[in-house]
């Protein structure tokens, strides 16, 4: 889609929103106006797979959908990056780097667990 066409579509959606009460209500509830307009136009009936990602984005999170829940993950990710970099620079073999990442990651998790035990 070219820029002028996208701008016209955006302006049209904004004009529609300015003139209807339901769009004001959508802003309050943060309902995606573009998705609602596409649904009313029948886009998702003719392209049924296109709405799946939008449904997943607006769905309320469940216990199983909240993403990775691993203590100090950002530090574990840094360990993985360091060890993989050692492989790419040929400072370690892949097996040695992964074994070392496991060892360092487990140490990090043990520290996290012991520091958060008192908080429970």
C-alpha positions in Angstrom: 0.0 0.0 0.0 1.4 3.4 -0.9 1.7 6.3 1.6 -1.1 8.4 0.2 -3.5 5.5 0.1 -2.7 4.6 3.8 -3.1 8.3 4.7 -6.5 8.5 3.1 -7.6 5.3 4.9 -6.4 6.7 8.2 -8.2 10.0 7.6 -11.4 8.1 6.6 -11.3 6.1 9.8 -10.6 9.2 11.9 -13.5 11.0 10.2 -15.8 8.1 11.0 -14.6 8.0 14.6 -15.2 11.7 15.0 -18.8 11.5 13.9 -20.0 8.4 15.8 -20.5 7.9 19.5 -19.4 4.3 19.3 -15.9 5.4 18.3 -15.7 7.6 21.4 -16.7 4.6 23.4 -14.0 2.5 21.7 -11.4 5.0 22.7 -12.4 4.7 26.3 -12.3 0.9 26.2 -9.2 0.9 23.9 -11.0 -1.3 21.4 -9.1 -1.3 18.1 -11.2 0.8 15.7 -9.4 -0.5 12.6 -10.2 -4.1 13.5 -13.9 -3.2 14.1 -14.2 -1.4 10.8 -12.6 -4.4 9.0 -15.0 -6.7 10.7 -18.0 -4.6 9.7 -16.8 -4.4 6.1 -16.6 -8.3 6.0 -12.9 -8.5 5.6 -12.4 -11.3 8.1 -15.2 -13.4 6.6 -13.4 -13.4 3.3 -9.9 -13.7 5.0 -10.6 -15.9 8.1 -7.0 -16.4 9.1 -6.2 -12.7 9.3 -8.0 -12.1 12.5 -6.2 -14.8 14.5 -3.2 -12.6 15.5 -5.5 -9.7 16.5 -7.5 -12.0 18.7 -4.4 -13.2 20.4 -3.1 -9.6 21.0 -6.4 -8.5 22.6 -7.1 -11.7 24.6 -6.7 -11.5 28.3 -3.6 -13.3 29.5 -3.9 -16.7 31.2 -1.6 -18.5 33.5 -0.1 -20.3 30.6 0.2 -17.4 28.2 2.2 -14.9 30.2 5.5 -15.7 28.5 8.6 -17.1 29.9 8.7 -16.9 33.7 12.2 -17.6 34.7 14.0 -15.8 37.6 16.6 -13.3 36.4 16.0 -14.3 32.8 17.7 -11.2 31.5 20.9 -12.2 33.2 20.6 -15.8 32.0 20.0 -14.5 28.5 23.3 -12.5 28.8 25.1 -15.7 29.9 23.7 -17.5 26.8 24.8 -14.7 24.6 28.3 -14.7 26.0 28.7 -18.4 25.6 27.4 -18.4 22.1 29.8 -15.5 21.2 32.6 -17.8 22.5 31.5 -20.4 20.0 31.2 -17.9 17.1 34.7 -16.7 17.9 36.0 -20.3 18.2 37.2 -19.8 21.8 35.1 -22.8 22.9 33.5 -25.8 21.3 29.7 -25.7 21.1 29.4 -28.5 23.7 31.8 -26.7 26.1 30.0 -23.4 25.7 26.5 -25.0 26.3 27.8 -27.0 29.3 29.2 -23.8 30.7 26.0 -21.9 30.0 24.0 -24.5 31.9 26.4 -24.4 34.8 26.4 -20.6 35.0 22.6 -20.4 34.5 22.0 -22.9 37.3 24.1 -20.9 39.6 22.1 -17.8 38.7 18.8 -19.6 39.4 20.1 -20.9 42.7 21.0 -17.3 43.8 17.6 -16.1 42.6 15.8 -18.8 44.5 17.7 -18.2 47.7 17.2 -14.4 47.5 13.5 -14.8 46.9 12.8 -17.5 49.5 12.7 -14.9 52.2 10.3 -12.7 50.2 7.6 -15.4 50.1 
